[in-house]
Amino acid sequence: MSAVRIFVARLVGRTVFDPQGDRLGKVRDIVVVYRRTDPPQVVGLVVEIPGRRRVFLSIGRVTSISSGQIISTGLINVRRFEQRTSETRIIAEMLGRRVLLTDGGGEATIEDVAIEEVAPSEWEVAQLFVRRPRTTPSPFGKGATAFVSWSEVRERPAKGENQSAAQLIASYSDLKPADLASTLLDLPDKRMLEVAHELPDERLADVLEEMPESDQVRILARLGDERAADVLDAMQPDDAADLIAQLPEGRGETLLELMQPEEADDVRRLLEYEPDTAGGLMTPEPIILSADATVAEGLAMIRRHELAPALGAAVCVTLPPYEPPTGRFLGMVHFQRMLRYPPHERLGTLVDQTLDPVTPDTPASEVTRILASYNLVSVPVVDANNRLLGVVTIDDVLDHLLPDDWRGGRSSRQTRSRSAGARRVPTIAARRDSSGTP
């Protein structure tokens, strides 16, 4: 019977089942340990279980691995995964690593790793998929590839150079920003910063918005001013304002000067308000239309792919100008009401007359009460002249109410904590012993 061989990149995101067919979680990485002469040995999997918690699943608890699914014994330790110094993660740390081909072929970069079952519940690295540097002009811009065994390479990290994160980023391309943020926080600091440097500005902005403030500051501190300003431009203004408020005053002002003027103006306005008020919580980029706009135009605006669901729940109707601070605020039209009327109906006739806006200095507790009392997902914020400044959405309020560590960052990185603390998570299997097996 031929040995089972699986390429690790195909395992990322695959579901882990118990013997009864119930889902336990999804594979996020493979953990190996190096040996003196033999190929690295697989000791377990990093599995994401509900709640975005990443835990360790010993290879001894795995009964079957295929490119489509993984079957376990059903026992799993729900303690958050903490990598040991002797362990290496294939996706996070091996992909993109430079190696020297022992056949004289020069350097190559690891793009994928195959693991093979050598005995029941015993797996090891069997083969590497590597790419050589491009030596001749190519329309595809890539070098030749090859499959090599572990014995045919020697690791040779380039001194002073960052390990390429391109393959890791490609492996996690389907992750939502919150999941990718959690993945980055689980990486070693050096690797996390390498990945952050290679992420596109928009993707990095989305990820930073899902991280604790201390980690946002840590990453932004390692970016050059020009890159940091570009990332802040791509963030939601309220998130960018929260992040800049955590920076030293001098750097914060420098980044504001480098940002796009319109984006910087929005952030500066938000920085004027206290963080626990409607002004400090609001998003200054709601959908704003005139009273003469039609239902068809309103529905077209909320169909935009990049629009957050909470912002798409209603459109704001004002007099000109239509950029905050706008002309006089006339009211909001909820999308469900738009669906009940013909496309040519004017929005001015559909305005909700029962919803009163709040002012920038309204306490966050009062905003929360209004959203809960009237089953709303957003509430408008106006100034003393009844000009629309922005809207506070339900996700802004939840972000404010939840404990500071709710995003799941490493506890050692948190700069603030609530007195209540985090709830203790029960353990339903034994702790890992020195061999990595429960």
C-alpha positions in Angstrom: 0.0 0.0 0.0 1.5 3.3 -1.1 2.1 6.0 1.6 -0.3 8.9 1.9 1.3 12.2 0.8 -0.5 15.5 1.1 0.7 19.0 0.2 0.2 21.3 3.2 -1.2 24.3 1.2 -4.1 22.1 0.3 -4.9 21.5 4.0 -5.3 25.1 5.0 -9.0 25.8 5.7 -10.0 22.1 5.5 -12.5 20.9 8.1 -11.6 18.7 11.1 -14.3 16.2 12.0 -14.8 13.9 15.0 -15.6 10.2 14.5 -19.4 11.0 14.4 -19.0 13.5 11.6 -19.4 16.7 13.7 -17.3 19.7 12.8 -14.5 20.6 15.3 -12.8 23.4 13.4 -10.6 24.2 10.5 -6.9 23.6 9.8 -4.7 26.8 9.9 -1.2 25.3 10.0 0.9 22.2 10.5 3.5 22.0 13.4 6.8 20.1 12.9 10.0 19.6 14.9 13.4 19.3 13.4 15.5 16.1 13.8 19.2 15.6 13.6 19.3 13.7 10.3 15.7 12.6 9.4 13.2 15.0 7.8 11.2 17.2 10.2 8.5 15.2 12.1 4.8 16.4 12.2 3.7 16.8 15.8 0.3 18.3 15.3 -2.1 20.8 13.6 -3.1 24.3 14.5 -6.9 24.2 14.4 -9.3 27.1 14.6 -12.4 26.2 16.6 -15.5 28.3 17.0 -14.8 31.7 18.6 -11.7 32.1 16.4 -9.6 30.3 19.0 -6.6 28.5 17.6 -5.7 25.3 19.5 -3.2 22.4 19.1 -4.4 19.1 17.8 -1.7 16.4 18.4 -1.0 14.2 15.4 -1.7 11.3 17.7 -5.3 12.4 17.9 -5.6 12.4 14.1 -6.9 9.2 12.5 -7.1 10.3 8.9 -5.7 13.1 6.7 -6.8 13.8 3.2 -6.8 16.9 1.0 -10.6 17.2 1.6 -11.0 16.6 5.4 -9.3 15.5 8.6 -10.7 13.0 11.0 -9.7 13.1 14.7 -10.5 11.0 17.8 -12.8 13.8 19.0 -10.7 14.8 22.0 -9.2 18.3 21.7 -7.5 20.6 24.1 -9.2 24.0 23.9 -6.3 25.9 25.5 -5.0 28.5 23.1 -2.1 27.3 21.0 1.3 28.5 22.1 4.3 27.7 20.0 7.3 26.1 21.6 10.9 27.1 20.8 11.5 23.6 19.3 8.5 23.8 17.0 8.2 25.3 13.5 4.9 26.0 11.6 5.0 25.1 8.0 2.6 27.7 6.6 3.8 30.5 8.8 7.5 29.9 8.9 8.7 27.5 6.2 6.9 28.7 3.1 9.0 31.4 1.5 12.2 30.2 3.2 15.3 30.1 1.1 17.2 26.8 0.8 20.4 25.7 -0.9 20.0 22.8 -3.4 22.7 20.2 -2.6 23.0 19.1 -6.2 24.7 22.4 -7.1 21.5 24.0 -8.4 22.0 27.0 -6.2 19.3 28.7 -4.1 15.6 28.2 -4.2 12.5 29.3 -2.3 10.1 26.8 -0.7 6.6 27.3 -2.1 4.9 24.2 -0.7 5.6 21.2 1.6 4.3 17.7 1.3 3.9 15.6 4.4 3.8 11.8 4.3 2.4 9.1 6.7 5.3 6.8 7.4 3.5 4.7 10.1 0.0 4.9 11.7 -0.4 8.4 13.2 3.3 9.3 12.3 3.9 11.9 9.6 7.0 13.6 8.4 8.1 16.1 5.7 8.5 14.1 2.5 9.0 16.5 -0.3 9.4 20.2 -1.0 8.0 22.2 -4.0 10.7 24.9 -4.7 11.2 27.7 -7.2 14.6 28.7 -8.4 15.4 32.4 -9.1 14.7 33.6 -12.6 17.8 33.5 -14.7 16.5 34.5 -18.1 13.8 37.0 -19.2 10.3 35.4 -18.8 6.9 36.7 -19.7 5.6 35.2 -16.4 8.3 36.7 -14.2 9.1 33.5 -12.4 11.9 30.9 -12.2 11.8 27.2 -12.8 10.2 24.9 -10.2 11.1 21.5 -8.9 10.1 18.8 -6.5 13.0 17.8 -4.1 13.3 15.6 -1.0 14.4 17.0 2.3 17.8 15.4 1.9 18.4 17.4 -1.3 18.2 20.8 0.4 20.1 22.7 3.0 18.5 25.6 4.8 20.4 28.8 4.2 18.4 31.9 5.4 19.7 35.1 3.8 21.3 37.2 6.5 19.7 40.5 7.0 16.8 39.8 4.6 13.2 39.2 5.5 11.8 35.8 4.7 9.3 36.1 1.8 5.7 36.1 3.0 4.1 35.8 -0.4 3.2 32.1 -0.1 1.8 32.5 3.4 -0.3 35.5 2.2 -1.6 33.4 -0.7 -2.5 30.5 1.6 -4.6 32.9 3.7 -6.1 34.9 0.8 -9.6 33.6 1.5 -9.6 34.6 5.2 -11.9 37.4 6.4 -10.0 40.3 7.9 -10.9 39.3 11.5 -9.6 35.8 10.9 -6.4 37.0 9.2 -5.8 39.4 12.1 -6.1 36.6 14.6 -3.7 34.5 12.5 -1.1 37.2 12.4 -1.4 37.7 16.2 -0.5 34.0 16.6 2.7 34.3 14.5 6.1 35.1 16.1 6.7 38.9 16.2 9.3 38.9 13.4 7.2 36.8 11.1 4.1 38.9 11.8 5.9 42.1 10.8 7.2 40.4 7.6 3.7 39.5 6.6 2.4 43.0 7.5 5.0 44.6 5.2 4.0 42.5 2.2 0.2 42.8 2.6 -1.4 45.4 0.2 -2.4 48.7 1.9 -6.2 47.9 1.7 -5.8 44.4 3.1 -3.5 45.6 5.9 -5.9 48.4 6.7 -8.7 45.9 7.1 -6.6 43.6 9.3 -5.5 46.5 11.6 -9.1 47.4 12.1 -9.6 44.0 13.6 -6.6 44.1 16.0 -6.2 45.4 19.6 -4.9 48.9 19.7 -1.6 47.8 21.2 -0.9 45.6 18.2 -2.0 48.2 15.7 0.6 50.6 17.3 3.3 47.9 17.2 2.8 47.3 13.5 2.4 50.9 12.5 5.6 51.8 14.4 7.5 49.4 12.1 6.2 51.0 8.9 7.7 54.0 7.2 5.8 57.2 7.5 4.7 57.1 3.8 3.4 53.5 4.0 1.8 54.1 7.4 -0.1 57.2 5.9 -1.3 55.1 3.0 -2.6 52.4 5.3 -4.4 55.0 7.4 -6.0 56.4 4.3 -7.4 53.0 3.5 -8.9 52.5 7.1 -12.3 53.7 8.2 -11.9 57.2 9.6 -13.1 56.3 13.1 -10.6 53.4 13.3 -7.8 55.6 11.9 -8.7 58.3 14.5 -8.6 55.7 17.3 -5.2 54.5 16.1 -3.6 57.9 15.7 -4.8 58.8 19.2 -2.6 56.0 20.5 0.5 57.3 18.8 3.0 59.9 20.1 1.7 63.3 19.2 4.5 64.2 16.9 4.2 61.0 14.8 0.4 61.3 14.7 0.6 64.8 13.3 3.3 63.7 10.8 1.0 61.0 9.5 -2.0 63.3 9.3 0.1 65.7 7.1 1.0 62.8 4.8 -2.6 61.4 4.5 -4.9 62.5 1.7 -6.4 65.8 2.7 -10.0 64.6 2.7 -9.2 61.5 4.8 -7.1 63.6 7.2 -9.9 66.1 7.6 -12.3 63.4 8.7 -9.8 62.0 11.2 -9.1 65.4 12.6 -12.8 66.1 13.2 -13.2 62.8 15.0 -10.1 63.5 17.2 -11.9 66.5 18.6 -14.5 64.4 20.4 -14.2 62.3 23.5 -14.0 58.6 22.7 -17.0 57.7 24.9 -19.4 60.1 23.1 -21.5 59.8 19.9 -18.9 62.1 18.2 -16.1 59.7 19.2 -18.0 56.6 18.1 -19.5 57.8 14.8 -18.6 57.0 11.3 -18.3 60.2 9.2 -19.0 58.5 5.9 -22.7 57.5 5.8 -24.7 57.3 2.6 -26.1 60.8 2.0 -28.6 61.6 -0.7 -30.9 64.5 -1.6 -34.7 64.5 -1.0 -35.2 64.4 -4.8 -33.2 61.2 -5.1 -35.2 58.1 -6.0 -35.6 54.7 -4.4 -33.7 53.2 -7.3 -30.7 55.5 -6.5 -30.9 54.7 -2.9 -30.9 51.0 -3.5 -28.0 51.3 -6.0 -25.9 53.1 -3.3 -26.4 50.4 -0.6 -25.6 47.6 -3.1 -21.9 48.7 -3.2 -19.7 45.7 -2.4 -17.4 47.6 -0.1 -20.1 49.1 2.1 -20.4 47.7 5.6 -23.8 46.1 6.3 -24.6 48.4 9.2 -24.1 51.5 7.0 -26.2 50.0 4.2 -29.2 49.5 6.4 -30.4 53.1 5.8 -29.6 56.2 3.8 -29.5 59.8 5.2 -31.4 62.6 3.4 -30.1 66.1 3.7 -30.1 69.5 2.0 -26.9 70.4 0.1 -24.0 70.1 0.5 -23.9 66.4 0.8 -20.6 65.9 2.6 -20.4 66.1 6.4 -21.1 68.6 7.8 -24.0 68.6 5.4 -26.9 71.0 4.9 -29.9 70.6 7.2 -30.6 67.0 8.1 -34.0 65.8 6.9 -34.1 62.2 8.2 -33.2 58.6 7.4 -34.8 56.1 5.0 -34.4 52.4 6.0 -33.7 50.0 3.1 -36.7 47.8 4.0 -39.0 50.8 3.4 -37.3 51.5 0.1 -38.1 47.9 -0.9 -41.8 48.5 -0.4 -42.0 51.4 -2.9 -41.6 51.7 -6.7 -38.1 52.7 -8.0 -39.2 56.2 -9.1 -40.5 57.2 -5.6 -38.7 60.2 -4.1 -36.7 59.5 -0.9 -38.0 62.8 0.6 -41.5 61.3 0.9 -40.2 58.2 2.8 -38.1 59.8 5.6 -38.6 58.3 9.0 -40.1 61.2 11.1 -40.0 59.3 14.4 -36.2 58.9 14.7 -34.5 61.8 16.5 -30.8 62.3 15.9 -28.2 62.7 18.7 -25.5 65.3 19.2 -21.7 64.7 19.2 -21.5 65.0 23.0 -24.3 62.4 23.7 -22.8 59.8 26.0 -22.2 56.4 24.5 -24.5 54.9 27.1 -27.4 57.0 25.8 -26.6 56.0 22.2 -26.7 52.3 23.2 -30.0 52.8 24.9 -31.5 54.4 21.8 -30.3 51.6 19.5 -31.6 48.9 21.8 -34.9 50.6 22.6 -35.9 51.2 18.9 -34.2 48.1 17.4 -31.9 50.3 15.2 -28.6 49.5 13.6 -27.6 53.1 13.3 -28.4 56.5 14.6 -27.6 59.9 13.0 -25.3 62.5 14.7 -26.0 66.2 14.0 -24.4 69.5 15.2 -26.2 72.5 16.8 -27.3 73.7 13.4 -28.9 70.3 12.6 -26.2 69.5 10.0 -25.4 65.8 9.6 -21.9 64.9 11.0 -22.1 61.1 10.7 -23.8 58.0 12.1 -23.1 55.7 15.0 -23.6 52.1 13.9 -24.3 49.0 16.1 -20.8 47.7 15.4 -19.3 50.9 16.7 -21.2 50.5 19.9 -20.4 46.9 20.3 -16.7 47.7 19.8 -17.0 50.2 22.7 -18.9 47.9 25.1 -16.9 44.7 24.7 -13.8 44.1 26.8 -10.6 45.5 25.5 -9.2 42.0 24.8 -12.3 40.7 22.9 -10.4 40.5 19.6 -8.3 37.7 20.9 -4.9 39.2 20.8 -2.1 37.7 22.9 -2.6 38.7 26.6 1.0 39.7 26.8 0.5 42.3 24.2 -2.6 44.0 25.8 -2.0 47.5 27.1 -5.4 47.7 28.9 -7.7 45.3 30.6 -11.1 45.3 32.2 -11.5 44.4 35.9 -13.9 41.6 35.0 -11.2 39.8 33.0 -11.6 37.1 30.5 -13.7 34.0 31.3 -11.7 30.8 31.9 -12.1 28.3 29.1 -12.6 24.7 30.3 -10.1 22.0 29.2 -11.6 18.8 27.8 -8.4 17.0 27.2 -5.1 16.7 29.0 -2.4 19.3 28.6 0.4 18.7 26.0 3.3 16.9 27.4 6.9 17.5 26.4 6.5 15.4 23.3 3.5 17.4 22.1 1.0 14.7 22.6 -2.0 15.1 25.0 
